[in-house]
Amino acid sequence: MNPRALGALALTIALGLGAWAWTRTRTHAIPPSQVATPRLVSLAPAVSETLMALGAGEQLVAVSDYCADARKLPRVGSAITPNYEAIARARPTRILATQVGGSQLAPLTRIAPTTELPWLSVAEASASVRRLGELTGQNSRGNALAARFAKVLDVEPPPSGPRVLVLIGDAGAGTSSYWFIKRDSLHGALLHAAGARNAVPDAVMGAPRISVEELLRLDPDAVVIFGADTRGPASVEPLLAELRKLEPLRAVKANRLGALVAPELLGSGPALLEFVEPLRTEIARLLARPTP
């Protein structure tokens, strides 16, 4: 065979093998979602905590300044004040945040697709957990965790349960008003699940703060302070000391001022579900004290 014919034959074989390989690649193409592991940036502690619970923590490449994370990932601000440069350096394929007011997250869409997840109520948190399962390929785990959120927290307040006011201790002392837990919030649902009614029965618009005068008017059966400070019970002692001075309160007269303190308590991720029984126990302990 002459050199020209031999060259033509080699070219024909090469083209044929190339077409065969291209056809196999097209026929057995890997889905885009499996080409590479997703690179997720989380701008909310609840989102990061949920991803860990779903077994998708390895997909995280950066987290907010407020996320608890043992992997020491880069910190990139928060949903309110995102650090755009740090987020861009993380090269995310998706940015995740809980829903915030304003347009802080709009510029993030130029870096990567950005998903805002509503997370204020039990229904919203359940739907967002399910959505995170979908985004990370953990559908079954996402559905199971969402169902647990609803089963544990989506309950009606007991009609004859004690009237309990829950205050936030880490930011309450030394002021003329106090931060409290709203009835229609995730922590309000936690109080209902623990067998109590919220001493503030109506929906509250705006910042949930209560004045001393309003506190005296409501006169709850018991007051429980929620704290997240790692110092433990000592962190809420200043607020407890202030409340003890409000002697007309029945909760003060009966010594029904209590506290629940844990680093995860004021978060809204899956760890919140573990505090139903501790809160129930604390309320029962306070109510066991006799009324004067």
HELIX and SHEET records of a PDB file:
HELIX    1   1 PRO A    3  THR A   27  1                                  25    
HELIX    2   2 PRO A   32  VAL A   35  1                                   4    
HELIX    3   3 PRO A   45  ALA A   53  1                                   9    
HELIX    4   4 GLY A   57  GLN A   59  5                                   3    
HELIX    5   5 TYR A   84  ARG A   89  1                                   6    
HELIX    6   6 ALA A  106  ARG A  110  5                                   5    
HELIX    7   7 VAL A  122  LEU A  135  1                                  14    
HELIX    8   8 ASN A  139  LEU A  153  1                                  15    
HELIX    9   9 GLY A  169  ALA A  171  5                                   3    
HELIX   10  10 LEU A  186  ALA A  193  1                                   8    
HELIX   11  11 VAL A  212  LEU A  218  1                                   7    
HELIX   12  12 GLY A  232  VAL A  236  5                                   5    
HELIX   13  13 GLU A  237  ARG A  244  1                                   8    
HELIX   14  14 ARG A  250  LYS A  253  1                                   4    
HELIX   15  15 PRO A  270  PHE A  275  5                                   6    
HELIX   16  16 VAL A  276  LEU A  287  1                                  12    
SHEET    1   A 4 LEU A  60  VAL A  63  0                                        
SHEET    2   A 4 LEU A  40  SER A  42  1                                        
SHEET    3   A 4 ARG A  94  THR A  98  1                                        
SHEET    4   A 4 THR A 114  LEU A 117  1                                        
SHEET    1   B 4 ARG A 197  ASN A 198  0                                        
SHEET    2   B 4 ARG A 163  ILE A 168  1                                        
SHEET    3   B 4 ALA A 222  GLY A 227  1                                        
SHEET    4   B 4 LEU A 257  VAL A 261  1                                        
SHEET    1   C 2 SER A 177  TRP A 179  0                                        
SHEET    2   C 2 ARG A 209  SER A 211 -1                                        
END                                                                             
